[in-house]
């Protein structure tokens, strides 16, 4: 006899709900703390993210036989079909704006490093390479940092041939820190 020691709640229909919205729209998840937002964001990342050998695993097997898989072919076709930028700003606890910006630059750098296959597989134009290096090393200027996600999204779209999904978790942390610390 096997006794279950836990409960699984299938939340994958969130993918269907998002895909059924107006194309190109933005969704803001405003739920209380400890309500599963981060888990939902990671699930979306795993669902949408296109596999890249040596960098991003194929996660198709995680979704087979779950609710989104049984919702229809149009949803299955979106699994692993897009590059994903994922940032969680939960660690941005700067006492000053400069500290917070530096922490954000480090998070952006980690995301650039995660997509280093663009650099290694000629997914960048020659003039983009120096800026990619600065952003990946967290040494870009504040102006360069301000447009970093737009640039990375465009580079990913060009490399993969599909729109980039951008997921930003705990997006309000820098705003909250700024309010609490007077910047």
C-alpha positions as CSV (number, residue, x, y, z in Angstrom):
1,X,0.0,0.0,0.0
2,X,1.2,3.4,-1.0
3,X,0.1,6.3,1.2
4,X,0.3,9.8,-0.3
5,X,2.3,12.2,1.9
6,X,1.3,15.4,0.1
7,X,-1.3,17.0,-2.2
8,X,-0.7,18.3,-5.7
9,X,-2.8,21.2,-6.9
10,X,-2.6,21.7,-10.7
11,X,-2.4,25.4,-11.4
12,X,-1.3,25.1,-15.0
13,X,-4.6,26.5,-16.3
14,X,-3.0,29.9,-15.5
15,X,-1.1,29.4,-18.7
16,X,-4.3,28.9,-20.7
17,X,-5.8,32.0,-19.0
18,X,-2.8,34.1,-19.9
19,X,-2.7,32.8,-23.5
20,X,-6.4,33.6,-23.9
21,X,-5.8,37.3,-23.2
22,X,-5.2,40.0,-25.8
23,X,-1.9,39.2,-27.5
24,X,0.9,41.4,-26.3
25,X,-0.9,42.4,-23.2
26,X,0.7,42.8,-19.8
27,X,-0.6,41.0,-16.7
28,X,0.0,42.2,-13.2
29,X,-0.5,39.7,-10.4
30,X,-1.7,41.6,-7.3
31,X,-2.1,39.0,-4.6
32,X,-1.2,39.1,-0.9
33,X,2.1,37.8,0.3
34,X,2.5,34.0,0.6
35,X,-0.1,33.5,-2.1
36,X,1.9,31.6,-4.7
37,X,3.0,34.4,-7.0
38,X,6.6,33.4,-7.2
39,X,5.7,29.8,-7.7
40,X,3.3,30.8,-10.5
41,X,6.1,32.9,-12.2
42,X,8.5,30.0,-12.1
43,X,5.9,27.7,-13.6
44,X,5.3,30.2,-16.4
45,X,9.1,30.3,-17.0
46,X,9.3,26.5,-17.1
47,X,6.3,26.4,-19.5
48,X,7.3,29.0,-22.0
49,X,11.1,28.9,-22.0
50,X,12.6,27.6,-25.2
51,X,15.2,24.9,-24.7
52,X,18.8,25.7,-25.6
53,X,21.3,22.8,-25.5
54,X,23.7,23.3,-22.7
55,X,21.8,26.2,-21.2
56,X,18.0,25.6,-20.9
57,X,16.6,22.1,-20.5
58,X,13.5,20.9,-22.4
59,X,10.8,20.9,-19.8
60,X,8.0,19.5,-21.9
61,X,7.7,16.4,-19.7
62,X,6.8,18.5,-16.7
63,X,3.5,19.6,-18.3
64,X,2.4,16.4,-20.1
65,X,-0.9,15.2,-18.7
66,X,-1.5,18.3,-16.6
67,X,-4.5,20.5,-17.1
68,X,-2.9,22.9,-19.6
69,X,-1.8,20.0,-21.7
70,X,-5.3,18.7,-21.9
71,X,-6.7,22.2,-22.7
72,X,-5.9,21.9,-26.4
73,X,-3.2,21.8,-29.0
74,X,-3.0,25.7,-29.2
75,X,-1.7,25.7,-25.6
76,X,0.7,22.7,-26.1
77,X,2.2,24.5,-29.1
78,X,3.3,27.4,-26.8
79,X,5.3,25.1,-24.4
80,X,9.0,25.7,-24.9
81,X,8.3,28.1,-27.7
82,X,9.6,31.4,-26.4
83,X,12.7,32.8,-24.8
84,X,12.1,34.0,-21.2
85,X,13.6,36.8,-19.2
86,X,13.1,36.2,-15.5
87,X,14.0,38.7,-12.8
88,X,13.0,38.5,-9.1
89,X,13.6,41.8,-7.4
90,X,13.0,40.4,-3.9
91,X,16.7,40.8,-3.0
92,X,16.8,44.5,-3.7
93,X,17.2,45.9,-0.2
94,X,19.3,49.0,-0.8
95,X,19.5,51.7,1.8
96,X,20.1,54.2,-1.0
97,X,19.1,54.4,-4.6
98,X,22.6,53.7,-5.7
99,X,22.7,50.5,-3.7
100,X,19.4,49.4,-5.1
101,X,20.4,50.2,-8.6
102,X,23.7,48.2,-8.1
103,X,21.6,45.2,-6.8
104,X,19.3,45.5,-9.9
105,X,22.4,45.6,-12.1
106,X,23.6,42.4,-10.5
107,X,20.3,40.7,-11.2
108,X,20.3,41.9,-14.8
109,X,23.9,40.7,-15.1
110,X,22.9,37.2,-13.9
111,X,20.1,37.1,-16.5
112,X,22.5,38.1,-19.2
113,X,24.9,35.4,-18.1
114,X,22.0,32.9,-18.2
115,X,21.5,33.8,-21.8
116,X,25.2,33.7,-22.6
117,X,24.4,31.4,-25.5
118,X,23.6,34.6,-27.5
119,X,27.2,35.6,-27.1
120,X,28.7,32.2,-27.7
121,X,26.5,31.2,-30.7
122,X,26.8,34.4,-32.7
123,X,23.3,35.6,-31.6
124,X,24.6,39.1,-31.3
125,X,25.6,41.7,-33.9
126,X,29.2,42.8,-33.6
127,X,28.3,46.2,-32.2
128,X,26.1,44.6,-29.5
129,X,28.9,42.4,-28.0
130,X,30.7,45.1,-25.9
131,X,27.4,46.2,-24.3
132,X,26.4,42.6,-23.6
133,X,29.7,42.1,-21.9
134,X,29.2,45.2,-19.7
135,X,25.7,44.2,-18.8
136,X,26.8,40.6,-18.0
137,X,29.5,41.9,-15.7
138,X,27.3,44.5,-14.0
139,X,29.5,47.3,-15.2
140,X,27.1,49.0,-17.5
141,X,26.2,52.7,-17.0
142,X,22.8,53.6,-15.4
143,X,21.6,54.7,-18.9
144,X,22.7,51.3,-20.4
145,X,21.1,49.5,-17.5
146,X,17.8,51.3,-18.1
147,X,17.3,49.8,-21.5
148,X,18.9,46.4,-20.7
149,X,15.8,44.3,-20.7
150,X,14.5,45.9,-23.9
151,X,17.8,45.1,-25.6
152,X,17.9,41.5,-24.2
153,X,14.3,40.9,-25.3
154,X,15.1,42.1,-28.8
155,X,18.2,39.9,-29.0
156,X,16.4,36.9,-27.8
157,X,13.5,37.4,-30.2
158,X,16.0,37.7,-33.1
159,X,17.9,34.5,-32.0
160,X,14.8,32.4,-31.3
161,X,12.4,33.8,-33.9
162,X,9.6,34.3,-31.3
163,X,8.5,36.9,-28.9
164,X,10.2,37.1,-25.5
165,X,8.2,36.5,-22.3
166,X,9.3,38.9,-19.6
167,X,8.6,37.8,-16.0
168,X,9.4,40.3,-13.2
169,X,8.7,38.9,-9.7
170,X,8.5,41.1,-6.5
171,X,8.5,44.1,-8.8
172,X,7.5,46.4,-6.0
173,X,10.5,45.8,-3.7
174,X,12.6,48.7,-5.1
175,X,9.6,51.0,-4.7
176,X,9.0,49.9,-1.2
177,X,12.6,50.2,-0.2
178,X,12.7,53.7,-1.8
179,X,9.7,54.7,0.3
180,X,11.1,53.3,3.5
181,X,14.6,54.8,3.0
182,X,13.5,58.2,1.6
183,X,14.8,57.9,-2.0
